[in-house]
Amino acid sequence: MDRLFVILGAASAFIGVAAGAFGAHALKARLAPDLLAIFEVGVRYQLVHALALLAVAWACTRWPGLLANASGWSFAAGTVLFSGSLYLLALTGVRAFGAVTPVGGALFLAGWLLLAAAAWRGASPGHG
């Protein structure tokens, strides 16, 4: 599972950097400032959680099990829903896409709690 989360994290980081460049160069003159700001929030959260997926990959080798795996899947799904909905909102102007964003945010929060729980349960005395 650790290898899969590295691949997902690297792919997400690649897409995040590409989306950031697209926003900075191609969209800057085409989107209203408020929509461009929304797009940039999607990019920022995607890049942060791409790194989180890399951390999960490491955690899967240190504390393997359901909690670490669930953390990775929460981050991956959160990225699709949170950043994806913001990209769609910014590119289309359809505010209804924003209704999905909090679900992605909740998945990000769950991912961080699951990662902490994996570390907590996986920690053994004398092995910090």
Beta strands, then each sheet from edge to edge (+ up, - down):
end
